[in-house]
Amino acid sequence: MNHTITILDEPSSDELAIIGEHLTAFNTEDVGPAEKQALIVAVRDESEQLRAGISGYTAWGWLYIQWLWVDDSLRGQNMASRMMQAAEDEAAKRGCHGAYIDTFNPTALKVYQRQGYKPFGELPDFPRGRTRTFLAKSLHPHRVTGAD
């Protein structure tokens, strides 16, 4: 049988769904169900305008913080740390034992380290001229994970 490899920069939703379904099935068979669940932390002003937020998910006992954004008007008010704490508290309620995040922003790196996250890996020049740092934290201080 002859197979063709193609490169797509705009895959169809069907193609993405097929790949995701098959990988999920493989991983479930290999290590058990991920029990993946979205986790959003939203900060709104008095007019319900979104001013800061976290977007991530919990799966396999871990919280992944994918995006963390704070509007300029809220910077310097400890908002990132407060949102991270809220996300970590919810993740712990969901049974998570650890959390991870990555950044290439030096200021964000300091915020995450103050929150108790410890680096476990780096990618230099990602993006060029910066280093992407991967950080993790145990959500159970008495337990040791790869983050400690």
C-alpha positions in Angstrom: 0.0 0.0 0.0 1.3 3.5 -0.9 0.9 6.3 1.6 1.2 10.1 0.9 2.5 12.6 3.5 1.1 16.1 3.1 1.6 19.3 5.1 -1.4 21.5 5.9 -1.4 24.9 7.4 -5.2 25.0 7.6 -6.4 21.5 8.7 -10.1 20.8 8.6 -11.9 20.3 11.9 -12.6 16.7 10.8 -8.8 16.0 10.5 -8.1 17.5 13.9 -10.9 15.6 15.4 -9.7 12.3 13.9 -6.2 12.8 15.1 -7.4 13.9 18.6 -9.8 10.9 18.9 -7.2 8.4 18.0 -4.5 9.8 20.2 -7.0 10.0 23.1 -7.9 6.4 22.6 -4.3 5.3 22.5 -3.4 7.3 25.6 -6.5 6.0 27.5 -5.4 2.4 26.6 -1.8 3.1 27.6 -2.2 5.1 30.9 -5.9 5.4 31.6 -8.4 8.2 31.0 -7.1 11.8 31.2 -10.4 13.1 32.7 -9.5 16.4 31.0 -11.6 19.3 32.1 -11.2 23.0 31.1 -10.4 25.4 33.9 -10.9 29.2 33.4 -10.3 31.9 35.9 -11.9 35.2 34.9 -11.5 38.7 36.4 -14.2 41.2 35.3 -14.7 44.8 36.1 -18.0 46.4 37.3 -19.3 46.5 33.7 -18.6 42.8 33.3 -15.6 43.5 30.9 -12.9 40.8 31.1 -9.7 42.4 32.6 -7.6 39.3 33.4 -7.8 35.6 33.0 -6.3 32.2 33.0 -7.1 29.5 30.5 -6.0 25.9 31.1 -7.2 22.5 32.0 -6.7 19.6 34.4 -5.8 16.1 33.3 -4.1 13.1 34.7 -3.8 14.8 38.1 -2.1 18.0 36.8 -3.2 21.5 36.2 -1.8 23.1 33.0 -2.0 26.9 32.8 -1.9 27.5 29.1 -2.6 31.2 29.0 -2.4 33.9 31.7 -3.2 37.5 30.9 -3.6 40.6 33.0 -4.8 43.9 31.6 -2.4 46.8 32.0 -4.8 48.5 34.4 -4.5 45.6 36.9 -0.7 45.1 36.7 1.2 45.5 40.0 -1.8 44.5 42.0 -0.8 40.8 42.6 -3.6 39.8 40.2 -1.6 37.0 38.4 -0.7 35.4 41.8 -4.3 35.6 43.0 -5.6 34.0 39.8 -3.0 31.3 39.9 -4.0 30.6 43.5 -7.6 30.3 42.5 -6.7 27.9 39.7 -4.5 25.8 42.0 -7.2 25.6 44.6 -9.8 24.4 42.0 -7.3 21.9 40.6 -6.7 20.5 44.1 -10.4 20.1 44.6 -10.4 18.2 41.3 -7.8 15.8 42.8 -4.7 17.3 41.1 -1.3 16.9 42.8 0.7 19.2 40.6 0.6 22.2 38.3 2.8 23.4 35.4 3.2 26.4 33.2 5.7 27.8 30.7 6.8 31.3 29.7 9.5 33.2 27.7 8.8 36.5 29.5 11.3 37.3 32.3 8.8 39.2 34.4 6.3 36.4 34.2 9.1 33.9 35.2 9.7 35.8 38.4 5.9 35.9 39.2 5.6 32.2 38.7 8.7 31.5 40.8 7.3 33.7 43.6 4.2 31.6 43.4 6.3 28.5 44.2 6.9 27.1 40.7 10.3 25.7 40.0 12.0 25.4 36.6 12.4 21.9 35.2 13.4 22.6 31.6 14.4 25.3 29.1 14.3 25.9 25.3 16.8 28.5 24.3 15.9 30.9 21.5 12.2 30.1 21.8 11.4 32.7 20.5 14.8 33.9 19.2 16.6 35.9 21.8 14.5 34.5 24.7 14.4 31.3 26.6 11.1 29.4 27.2 11.2 28.1 30.7 8.9 25.2 31.9 8.0 25.3 35.6 6.1 23.0 37.9 4.7 23.0 41.4 3.4 20.5 43.8 -0.1 21.2 45.0 0.5 19.1 48.1 3.4 20.6 50.0 4.0 17.4 52.0 4.3 15.3 48.8 7.3 15.3 46.6 6.8 15.4 42.8 9.0 16.0 39.9 8.5 19.7 40.6 10.3 19.6 43.9 
